[in-house]
């Protein structure tokens, strides 16, 4: 031990107190606007099914069709890996987990569609379909056959369909309440939002419903679908999507990119409308920055190239979907849309390969960070947060097992969650 240093200061304690007092409003605003990620599971995809097509067996049917496509066009791990270019060492683990996922939980997030996928119908017909959707969703949660997340996409807040969208939302939510209440996995999607005032109007609708049923204020959240250029760049040059998040008053749970409506809006010809088009990248980058720190998650769109027909066509569509999904994951878009049951094998293959190929490195870096052991990469708290989030996402979707992550990191799930959401409380590392 060397000579003890003498500590000198020049400022009175009142200076610090005055500075803190001057920033009180900023502190409160920072906490309100940027609470951080909610720490809940984010589904890896959303599946859309028209309101008149959804049946009690829809989820199982999607899983069975996906398994049938896998059996027909890539019946074993080697052939599946060869089609997609999955490394040999990952072929078995990925293939086995994909099959297990399709058997156990083929769909993570289901949206019963009353918008583009449903179209204009007589009011009595849509009323009936919305009431039926509520009954079937309630029954699915009651009997254990529901997806982790389920809900509807209603028509938008534009003048021509506004009343219909409001009524469908009311019928669906009222049906759920009559059947026992709103499920925890309930998700609503508001499409074709162009102005923040449309978000405000939807909040007003939900507030009225909560009040009518004695629900806690803010109980019902919703996703905002970004499908127009005006939702990215407003007429005054501001990022409208950031104002939409604010207009949601804490209810916004996600921003979903609508590939084809947005592409058409900015003039991209049909042959080039895709989620990797530069126009799509720009829109999603703005969404990502606007949502960062707010707790609102960003979702990629979809591909309309379906894996149907002869084997060579299916394989080509699979490679496209796999590549787009991997590209999105690398850009931190952890969710996307799937439009056909045969998209499910490549959705999960891409997701599982993404997490399994990085498991050992991520686990080693996090373990070294916890042990302050150093290594060939010098990580900071923000990187530890990202590493923990990566591992948690892998566990939640089935790519990784809790036990294997604990074995590699020495950390229990609670420890990973504490690193991933450090603002939620202190970190106490426990034995796995």
PENOR-V873309 format. One record per backbone hydrogen bond with DSSP energy under -1.0 kcal/mol. CO is the residue of the C=O (numbers start at 0). NH is the residue of the N-H. Records with the same first field share a line. If there is no record, write none. Layout:
CO = NH  NH
This chain:
11 = 14
12 = 16
13 = 17
14 = 18
15 = 19
16 = 20
17 = 21
18 = 22
20 = 23
22 = 26
23 = 27
24 = 28
25 = 29
26 = 30
27 = 31
28 = 32
29 = 33
45 = 337
46 = 110
48 = 112
49 = 52  53
54 = 57
56 = 60
57 = 61
58 = 62
59 = 63
60 = 64
61 = 65
62 = 66
63 = 67
64 = 68
65 = 69
66 = 70
67 = 71
68 = 72
69 = 73
75 = 79
76 = 80
77 = 81
78 = 82
79 = 83
80 = 84  85
86 = 89
89 = 93
90 = 94
91 = 95
92 = 96
93 = 97
94 = 98
95 = 99
96 = 100
97 = 101
98 = 102
99 = 103
100 = 104
107 = 148
108 = 46
109 = 150
110 = 48
111 = 152
112 = 50
114 = 117  118
121 = 125
122 = 126
123 = 127
124 = 128
125 = 129
126 = 130
127 = 131
128 = 132
129 = 133
130 = 134
131 = 135
132 = 136
133 = 137
134 = 138
135 = 139
136 = 140
137 = 141
138 = 142
139 = 144  145
148 = 109
149 = 186
150 = 111
151 = 188
152 = 113
157 = 160  161
160 = 164
161 = 165
162 = 166
163 = 167
164 = 168
165 = 169
166 = 170
167 = 171
168 = 172
169 = 173
170 = 174
171 = 175
172 = 176
173 = 177
174 = 178
175 = 180
176 = 179
182 = 185
184 = 149
187 = 222
188 = 153
189 = 224
194 = 197
195 = 199
196 = 200
197 = 201
198 = 202
199 = 203
200 = 204
201 = 205
202 = 206
203 = 207
204 = 208
205 = 209
206 = 210
207 = 211
208 = 212
209 = 214
215 = 218
221 = 252
222 = 189
223 = 255
224 = 192
225 = 257
227 = 230
228 = 231  232
233 = 236
237 = 233  239
238 = 241  242
239 = 243
240 = 244
241 = 245
242 = 246
243 = 247
245 = 248
247 = 250
250 = 221
252 = 296
253 = 223
254 = 298
255 = 225
257 = 261
258 = 262
259 = 263
260 = 264
261 = 265
262 = 267
263 = 266
268 = 271
269 = 272
273 = 276
276 = 280
277 = 281
278 = 282
279 = 283
280 = 284
281 = 285
282 = 286
283 = 287
284 = 288
285 = 289
286 = 290
287 = 291
290 = 293
292 = 35
296 = 254
298 = 256
300 = 336
305 = 307
309 = 313
310 = 314
311 = 315
312 = 316
313 = 317
314 = 318
315 = 319
316 = 320
317 = 321
318 = 322
319 = 323
320 = 324
321 = 325
322 = 326
323 = 327
324 = 328
325 = 329
326 = 330
327 = 332
328 = 331
334 = 299
335 = 45
339 = 342
340 = 343
342 = 346
343 = 347
344 = 348
345 = 349
346 = 350
347 = 351
348 = 352
349 = 353
350 = 354
351 = 355
352 = 356
357 = 361
358 = 362
359 = 363
360 = 364
361 = 365
362 = 366
363 = 367
364 = 368
365 = 369
366 = 370
367 = 372
379 = 383
380 = 384
381 = 385
382 = 386
383 = 387
384 = 388
385 = 389
386 = 390
387 = 391
388 = 392
389 = 393
390 = 394
391 = 395
392 = 396
393 = 398  399
400 = 404
401 = 405
402 = 406
403 = 407
404 = 408
405 = 409
411 = 415
412 = 416
413 = 417
414 = 418
415 = 419
416 = 420
420 = 423
421 = 424
